[in-house]
Structure formats: C-alpha cells, structure tokens
Amino acid sequence: NGTGSLISLDGYILTCAHVLHGPHVRLVFHDGELKGEYDASVVFVNQEHDVALLRCKDIKATKCFSVCQSNTMAKGDEILAIGNPAIAAAAEQNIGGASKGMVSNPDLKLEQEPYLACDIAIASGSSGGPIFSSSTGKIVGVVLATLPPGVDRVTGFSRSGYVCLAAPTWALKEWLGLIINEAPAKPKGDAVIPQAAP
C-alpha cells in the first residue's frame, strides 16, 4: 500500500517503487471527480532511486498537481505532505491526511545523488505521496522513507524521528525521463521511457 500523485490530466501518476508489487496497480480515489477504483499499469520504475511512474488510461481529469522543475527550496521553507496511512488501506476507508513541516536540507547528497531532507511527520503507508511547497503549492518531493529516532551509529547525529527523505522533483527528468512543464507533467513518449536510467 502507498500513496501517489496525479501529475497529468490523462492519467500519469507519480509514486515510489517500493510500494509496487507487479506490473499492475489498483488505484483508489476516495473523493473528488475521480472517486472510485481504477486499474493502472507501471510505465517505468527506477529501483535505484525508488521512484516510479504509473498510467491509468481510464482517467480523464480536469485538474492535476503541478510539479516543480527546479530547486527553489531553502532550509526552513514550509512544506505540506499528504498521505494515506496503512490503517486507511486496511480499513478500506479514507482517513488519509496532511502533515506540516519544513525543509531541513534541500541539497542533501547520498552517494552523490540529490535528495530532499524534511522535518515532518510521515505515517506508514504514505510512501510515494507528495510533498508540497507551502508557498507555491507545487510538488517538490516524493516521500521515500523516514529515519527512526535515535543516534546514528555512523555519523553520531541525533535524529528526532521526524526526518523524511524525499526524491526531489527536479531530479525526475533524469531518473524517470519526465519532461516537467508547469502543469501538467508530460512523460516522454506514450508508454516507454527509454531515456531514463535502469
């Protein structure tokens, strides 16, 4: 179970790779114009960076999320995360919600790859969900993981338990082959994205 974001009017959905279990996915929209269940297919998965792109051809939306294409975030910027906690999926009801936090490091590098580090509460089951800039309303990250509280054995740093690692949307052109416009995002090609890294 996980969360995703509709980033195009014709059914492209952004999520993370580790919530997928095969080439087909069941989507549930709990409210709004698309309320209901849909079947989607996996368009591309980048396991190395834990991001994925889905497509549901039955979706014809009138609105979708805008995706930020450049790193405009700074330390301390306010953000909002939306997710669907695991208990909601088990109960087959919408008890998903939002949490508010801030960017702790917009330029985090792990093994020379860019990530967005956030100080925000993230519920289990919210992986793949969007992180929005509070100032622009655009998606700036995709929730990948949270770091548990305690002291890191390697670095010695103390963790609050609210540290979230996110895939920055400005890296998605390279990671998924996305051509990101102001709104909506448009994947290269119809279904296959050969330019993306395996």
C-alpha positions in Angstrom: 0.0 0.0 0.0 1.1 3.5 -0.7 0.3 6.9 -2.0 0.6 8.6 -5.4 0.1 11.9 -7.2 -1.8 12.6 -10.4 0.5 14.8 -12.4 -1.2 14.8 -15.8 -4.8 15.1 -17.0 -4.5 11.9 -18.9 -3.7 9.6 -16.0 0.1 9.7 -15.3 0.8 9.1 -11.6 4.0 9.6 -9.6 4.8 7.3 -6.7 7.7 5.3 -5.3 9.0 2.0 -6.5 8.9 0.0 -3.2 5.1 0.2 -2.9 4.7 -1.7 -6.2 4.3 -5.5 -6.4 4.0 -6.3 -10.1 3.1 -4.6 -13.4 -0.5 -3.7 -12.5 -1.7 -1.5 -9.7 -5.1 -0.8 -8.2 -5.8 2.9 -7.7 -8.4 4.2 -5.2 -9.5 7.8 -5.3 -11.5 8.4 -2.1 -13.3 11.6 -3.2 -13.4 14.3 -5.9 -14.3 14.0 -9.5 -12.4 10.8 -9.9 -13.8 9.0 -6.9 -13.7 5.2 -7.4 -11.3 2.4 -8.2 -9.1 2.1 -11.3 -6.6 -0.2 -12.9 -3.2 1.2 -13.7 -0.1 -0.1 -15.4 3.5 0.6 -14.4 5.2 2.7 -17.1 8.7 3.0 -15.7 10.4 2.0 -12.4 13.8 3.4 -11.2 14.7 1.0 -8.4 18.0 2.7 -7.6 16.2 5.9 -6.7 12.9 4.3 -5.6 10.6 6.3 -7.9 8.0 5.1 -10.4 5.6 6.3 -13.0 2.1 4.7 -13.5 -0.5 5.3 -16.1 -4.3 4.8 -16.0 -5.8 5.3 -19.4 -9.3 5.4 -18.0 -8.6 8.7 -16.2 -9.6 11.9 -17.8 -9.2 14.6 -15.2 -9.9 18.3 -15.3 -7.1 19.1 -12.8 -3.9 17.6 -11.5 -0.9 18.6 -9.4 1.8 20.9 -10.7 5.4 19.7 -10.3 8.3 21.9 -9.5 11.2 21.5 -12.0 14.0 23.4 -10.3 15.4 23.5 -6.8 13.9 26.7 -5.3 13.7 25.3 -1.8 15.8 26.6 1.1 16.4 25.4 4.7 13.4 26.3 6.8 10.9 26.5 4.0 7.4 25.3 5.0 6.1 22.1 3.4 3.0 20.0 3.4 2.8 16.2 3.0 -0.3 14.3 2.1 -0.5 10.5 2.6 -2.8 7.5 3.0 -1.7 5.8 6.2 -1.6 2.0 6.2 -4.5 1.7 8.5 -6.7 3.5 5.9 -5.9 1.0 3.3 -6.6 -1.9 5.7 -10.0 -0.4 6.7 -10.9 0.4 3.0 -11.8 4.0 4.0 -10.3 7.4 3.6 -8.6 8.5 6.8 -5.6 9.9 5.0 -4.5 13.3 6.0 -1.8 16.0 5.8 1.1 17.0 8.0 3.1 20.2 8.1 6.8 20.6 8.4 9.9 22.2 7.0 12.8 21.6 4.7 15.9 20.7 6.7 18.3 20.2 3.8 17.3 20.9 0.2 20.7 19.8 -1.1 21.3 16.5 0.7 23.7 14.2 -1.2 23.7 10.4 -0.6 26.3 8.6 -2.7 26.5 11.7 -4.8 22.7 11.7 -5.6 20.4 14.5 -4.6 17.7 14.1 -2.0 15.4 16.4 -0.1 15.6 16.1 3.6 12.5 17.2 5.5 11.5 17.6 9.2 7.9 16.4 9.0 5.7 13.6 10.5 5.0 10.9 7.9 2.7 7.9 8.6 3.4 4.4 7.4 1.6 3.8 4.1 2.4 7.4 2.9 5.4 6.3 0.8 5.1 7.7 -2.7 3.0 10.6 -1.5 3.6 14.2 -2.5 5.5 16.9 -0.5 4.3 20.4 -1.5 5.9 23.8 -1.1 3.6 25.8 1.1 4.4 28.9 -0.8 3.9 27.7 -4.4 1.5 24.7 -4.0 3.7 22.7 -6.3 5.0 19.2 -5.6 8.7 19.4 -4.7 9.3 15.9 -3.5 8.1 12.3 -3.4 8.1 10.6 0.1 10.6 7.7 0.1 11.5 6.9 3.7 11.6 8.1 7.3 14.5 7.8 9.6 13.7 6.4 13.1 14.6 8.4 16.3 17.9 7.9 18.0 21.6 8.4 17.4 23.1 7.4 14.1 25.9 4.9 14.7 28.0 6.1 11.8 27.6 9.9 11.9 26.8 10.3 15.6 24.0 12.7 14.8 20.8 12.6 16.8 17.5 12.1 14.9 14.1 13.4 16.1 12.1 10.7 14.4 10.5 13.1 12.0 13.2 13.1 9.3 11.8 12.2 5.9 13.9 11.5 2.8 12.2 12.5 -0.4 13.0 12.3 -4.1 13.3 15.9 -5.3 11.1 16.6 -8.3 13.9 18.4 -10.1 15.8 15.1 -10.3 12.8 13.3 -12.0 13.8 14.3 -15.5 16.9 12.3 -15.2 15.5 9.5 -13.0 12.2 8.9 -14.9 12.7 10.7 -18.1 9.9 13.2 -17.3 9.6 16.4 -19.2 8.1 18.6 -16.5 6.1 21.6 -17.5 4.3 24.0 -15.2 1.2 21.8 -15.3 0.7 19.0 -16.1 3.9 17.0 -16.4 4.3 15.1 -19.7 6.3 11.9 -19.9 8.4 11.3 -23.0 6.7 9.0 -25.4 3.4 7.2 -25.0 4.3 4.4 -22.7 8.0 3.6 -22.7 10.7 6.0 -21.4 14.0 4.7 -22.8 15.9 7.8 -21.8 15.5 7.0 -18.1 18.2 5.2 -16.2 17.5 1.5 -15.4 
